[in-house]
Amino acid sequence: MKKVMENLLIIICVHIVIASWWVIHYFGEVNGDEMLFHLLVPLNGVNSDCFLNYFLLAIIPTIIIVVLLKILLKKIIKLKKKKLFYVGLTIVSLSFMFFELNLDSYIDDQIKQSNFIKENYIETKNVKLKFPDTKRNLIFIFLESTEVTYSSKDDGGIRKESLIPNLTKVAKENISFSNSRKMGGALGLNGSSWTVASMVSHTSGLPLKINFSSNGIIDFENFMPNVTTIGDILEENGYENYLIAGSDTNYGARKVYFQEHGDYNIYDVNSALNDKKIKEKVWWGFDDDKLFSIAKEQLLEISQKEEPFNYTMLTVDTHFEDGYLANTCETKFNDYYADVIYCSDKRISNFLDWLKEQDFYKNTTVVLVGDHKSMDTDFFNNVPRNYMRTNYNAFINSVSTTDNLYNRQFTALDLFPTTLASLGVEIENNKLALGVNLFSEEKTLVEEYGYNYVFNELNKRSTFYNNNFLAYK
């Protein structure tokens, strides 16, 4: 029994170190809320490549190192020093995990209580919203891992040659808010730094926080029930809501979130399989070529209906790690992920060109946002330390306009009221939840308090957030 326990301890300690390294290597810089979210949320629909990568880079190395350590214990370390070895191994492995994953900072934040959300939150359902007499359609596209960094240095990125020439052109010819004098975008927050969190932030004006609570375990079958989102608002004002994604929307409780908030008609990889649109899964489900093809068919049908529509899309080809390069994509760069980004840029441009040819386009506002910064860490090894990576945004056919586009400090939270304003919706005091309408003269929370202060306060425990926005089992 003693040997079994000793072997188990070695396996656990070694795997803690290897798994911690794997998380950073595979996901990039993650925060405590993100890790806790993915530990608690059902894994239905996760890409199988993730499990394969974990097996190859975490499980197999663990086995090899454990075997080597057993040989070391047998041949080198004397019996009386074994206890010291086990204690040291435990301390080293736990310390590595804590510091590598920044768990020390996360735990410290959970000890601290912040009233920042409570003091700055504007209850959306209590704000007066006035829609125009003729309501505009909305096409809202979440561009997976799309950031300004991919553009050329001349345009605000870091590349010698832009990977997103078409999106750069779209930003220049339409409305695009920037944190600099060149093309720029939204600043990152921990509660908006992965896909589900980004979708929540952009549509509700709130970060996604999965804080420790005495109330119980988060109920992902009743996801953020007390939050008012853009889907709720549009449904209440006669819109029909739609969501299309190439992945399984059960993953990350996205299906629950969008069905509970706006009764979205959801089309994902499971729908495509049932409809015989695809024969089998590729990548996370189906690629962006198929996504835009299905979207065109659906939009032509939807646009014939009397009620205005909100058609929300989520691309997937540029997802970590390295993305998915279809065989129809051009291989221009000597880098797989660069080619993936370049191909995605072209696909989006072609879709926008198609939209312009449709009758419903003149009464439709199109919003493009990068959902979060890319998690493909090794692709950004040469990014200068003083360069701020930001998420792409562009508003096409916006009713609202402004000359105050540059040197703005804003986050995904501000895109919630800004999207409504782009449809011509008048927002009382131009504030919803924690977001500020960027078309207005109001300062965002980041502009008012400073980015670092807002970032740090939102990382802390918020009893107000836990009690008002999360459901528990």
RAVENFEN-V860919 format. One line per field, one symbol per residue. ss: DSSP state (@ for helix, = for strand, . for the rest). phi: phi as a letter, one per 30 degrees, with the letter a starting at -180 (. if undefined). A space follows every 50 residues. Layout:
ss=???
phi=???
//
This chain:
ss=.@@@@@@@@@@@@@@@@@@@@@@@@@@....@@@@@@@@@.......@@@ @@@@@@@@@@@@@@@@@@@@@@@@@...@@@@@@@@@@@@@@@@@@@@@@ ..@@@@@@@@@.=..@@@@@.=.@@@..==......=======...=@@@ .=@@@...=.....@@@@@@@@@.=..........==..@@@..@@@@@@ @@@@.............=...........@@@@@@@...======..... @@@@@@@@@@....===.@@@@@@.......=..=..@@@@@@@@@@@@@ @@......======.....................@@@@@@@@@@@@@@@ @@@@@@..@@@@@=======......@@@@..........=.====.... ..........=..@@@@@@@@@...==@@@===.==........@@@@@. @@@@@@@@@.=.@@@@@@@..=.
phi=.ddddddddddddddeddddddedddcidccdddddeddcdecejddded ddddddcbddedddddddddddddccddedcddddddddddddddedddd chddddddddddcbcededcdcdedccdbcddecdcdbcccdcehcbded ddddcjcbddbdcbdddddddddbcbdbdbdcdaadddbedbcbeddddd ddcbibdcccddbddkdecdcbdhdccccdddddddcidccbbbbdcddd diidddedddcjhddcbbdddddddidbcadbhdlbddededddeddddd ddddddddbcccbbdbecddciibcdddddcccdaeddddddddeddddd ddddeddcddddcbccccbddaddcdeddcdcdedddcdbcdaacciddd bacccchccabedddddddddddjddceiibbhccbdddccdddddddcj ddddeddddddbdededccccbd
//
